[in-house]
């Protein structure tokens, strides 16, 4: 696990958002970091991958006579 420090202004913004969204500070930082990584194309959206697997499973289960 990594530890890093944040600019006080950024930390205060994230802490306020955590309070509004009923999350821990750590959870809120992780949430925003994942959103940014997805936006930059560096993190694959797990929901899309799961949907693709389900769709493929359903297609292979149905055989046309």
VEXDRENDO-44524 format. One line per 8 residues: their letters; for each residue x, y, z of N, C-alpha, C. Coordinates in nm, 2 decimals, always signed. Layout:
a) X/Y/Z/X/Y/Z/X/Y/Z  ...;
END
This chain:
xxxxxxxx) +0.08/-0.12/+0.00/+0.00/+0.00/+0.00/+0.09/+0.12/+0.00  +0.04/+0.23/-0.07/+0.11/+0.35/-0.08/+0.05/+0.46/+0.01  +0.13/+0.54/+0.06/+0.09/+0.66/+0.14/+0.14/+0.78/+0.07  +0.05/+0.88/+0.06/+0.09/+1.01/-0.01/+0.02/+1.12/+0.06  +0.07/+1.24/+0.04/+0.01/+1.36/+0.10/-0.05/+1.44/-0.01  -0.16/+1.51/+0.03/-0.23/+1.59/-0.07/-0.23/+1.74/-0.03  -0.24/+1.83/-0.12/-0.25/+1.97/-0.10/-0.37/+1.99/+0.00  -0.36/+2.08/+0.10/-0.47/+2.10/+0.19/-0.60/+2.14/+0.13;
xxxxxxxx) -0.59/+2.22/+0.02/-0.72/+2.26/-0.05/-0.79/+2.14/-0.11  -0.71/+2.05/-0.18/-0.77/+1.93/-0.24/-0.82/+1.84/-0.13  -0.75/+1.82/-0.02/-0.79/+1.73/+0.09/-0.92/+1.79/+0.15  -0.94/+1.91/+0.16/-1.06/+1.97/+0.22/-1.18/+1.95/+0.13  -1.16/+1.96/+0.00/-1.27/+1.94/-0.10/-1.31/+1.79/-0.09  -1.22/+1.70/-0.09/-1.25/+1.56/-0.08/-1.32/+1.52/+0.05  -1.27/+1.58/+0.16/-1.33/+1.55/+0.29/-1.48/+1.61/+0.30  -1.50/+1.72/+0.24/-1.64/+1.78/+0.24/-1.73/+1.69/+0.15;
xxxxxxxx) -1.68/+1.64/+0.04/-1.76/+1.55/-0.05/-1.78/+1.41/+0.03  -1.69/+1.36/+0.10/-1.70/+1.24/+0.18/-1.81/+1.26/+0.28  -1.82/+1.37/+0.34/-1.92/+1.40/+0.44/-2.06/+1.40/+0.38  -2.07/+1.47/+0.26/-2.20/+1.48/+0.19/-2.24/+1.34/+0.14  -2.15/+1.26/+0.10/-2.19/+1.13/+0.04/-2.18/+1.01/+0.14  -2.16/+1.04/+0.26/-2.15/+0.95/+0.37/-2.05/+0.84/+0.34  -1.93/+0.88/+0.31/-1.81/+0.79/+0.29/-1.70/+0.83/+0.38  -1.61/+0.74/+0.40/-1.49/+0.77/+0.47/-1.40/+0.86/+0.38;
xxxxxxxx) -1.30/+0.93/+0.44/-1.21/+1.01/+0.36/-1.13/+0.92/+0.27  -1.09/+0.81/+0.32/-1.01/+0.71/+0.23/-1.10/+0.66/+0.12  -1.22/+0.63/+0.15/-1.31/+0.58/+0.05/-1.34/+0.68/-0.06  -1.35/+0.81/-0.02/-1.38/+0.92/-0.11/-1.26/+0.94/-0.20  -1.14/+0.94/-0.14/-1.02/+0.95/-0.22/-1.01/+0.84/-0.33  -1.03/+0.72/-0.28/-1.03/+0.60/-0.37/-1.13/+0.62/-0.49  -1.25/+0.66/-0.45/-1.36/+0.68/-0.55/-1.32/+0.78/-0.65  -1.27/+0.90/-0.61/-1.22/+1.00/-0.71/-1.11/+0.95/-0.79;
xxxxxxxx) -1.01/+0.88/-0.73/-0.90/+0.83/-0.80/-0.94/+0.73/-0.91  -1.03/+0.64/-0.88/-1.08/+0.55/-0.98/-1.16/+0.62/-1.09  -1.24/+0.72/-1.06/-1.31/+0.80/-1.16/-1.21/+0.86/-1.26  -1.10/+0.92/-1.20/-1.00/+0.99/-1.29/-0.93/+0.88/-1.37  -0.89/+0.77/-1.32/-0.82/+0.67/-1.39/-0.91/+0.61/-1.51  -1.04/+0.60/-1.48/-1.13/+0.55/-1.59/-1.14/+0.66/-1.69  -1.16/+0.79/-1.65/-1.17/+0.90/-1.75/-1.05/+0.91/-1.84  -0.93/+0.88/-1.78/-0.80/+0.89/-1.86/-0.78/+0.76/-1.94;
xxxxxxxx) -0.87/+0.66/-1.92/-0.85/+0.53/-2.00/-0.74/+0.44/-1.94  -0.71/+0.46/-1.81/-0.61/+0.38/-1.75/-0.67/+0.27/-1.66  -0.80/+0.27/-1.64/-0.86/+0.17/-1.56/-0.99/+0.13/-1.64  -0.99/+0.00/-1.66/-1.11/-0.06/-1.73/-1.23/-0.06/-1.64  -1.35/-0.03/-1.69/-1.47/-0.02/-1.61/-1.51/-0.17/-1.59  -1.51/-0.21/-1.46/-1.54/-0.35/-1.43/-1.68/-0.39/-1.47  -1.78/-0.30/-1.47/-1.92/-0.33/-1.50/-1.93/-0.37/-1.65  -1.85/-0.30/-1.74/-1.86/-0.34/-1.88/-1.80/-0.48/-1.90;
xxxxxxxx) -1.69/-0.51/-1.84/-1.63/-0.64/-1.85/-1.73/-0.75/-1.81  -1.80/-0.73/-1.69/-1.89/-0.82/-1.64/-2.01/-0.84/-1.74  -2.06/-0.73/-1.79/-2.17/-0.73/-1.88/-2.14/-0.81/-2.01  -2.02/-0.79/-2.06/-1.97/-0.86/-2.18/-1.97/-1.02/-2.15  -1.92/-1.06/-2.04/-1.91/-1.20/-2.01/-2.05/-1.26/-2.00  -2.14/-1.19/-1.93/-2.28/-1.23/-1.92/-2.34/-1.24/-2.06  -2.32/-1.14/-2.14/-2.38/-1.15/-2.27/-2.33/-1.26/-2.35  -2.20/-1.29/-2.35/-2.14/-1.40/-2.42/-2.20/-1.53/-2.37;
xxxxxxxx) -2.21/-1.54/-2.24/-2.26/-1.67/-2.18/-2.40/-1.69/-2.23  -2.49/-1.59/-2.23/-2.62/-1.61/-2.27/-2.63/-1.64/-2.42  -2.55/-1.59/-2.50/-2.55/-1.62/-2.64/-2.51/-1.76/-2.67  -2.41/-1.81/-2.60/-2.36/-1.94/-2.62/-2.46/-2.05/-2.57  -2.54/-2.01/-2.47/-2.64/-2.10/-2.42/-2.76/-2.13/-2.51  -2.79/-2.03/-2.60/-2.90/-2.05/-2.69/-2.85/-2.10/-2.82  -2.90/-2.22/-2.86/-2.86/-2.27/-2.99/-2.98/-2.27/-3.07  -2.97/-2.22/-3.20/-3.08/-2.22/-3.29/-3.09/-2.35/-3.36;
x) -3.22/-2.41/-3.37/-3.23/-2.54/-3.44/-3.23/-2.52/-3.59;
END
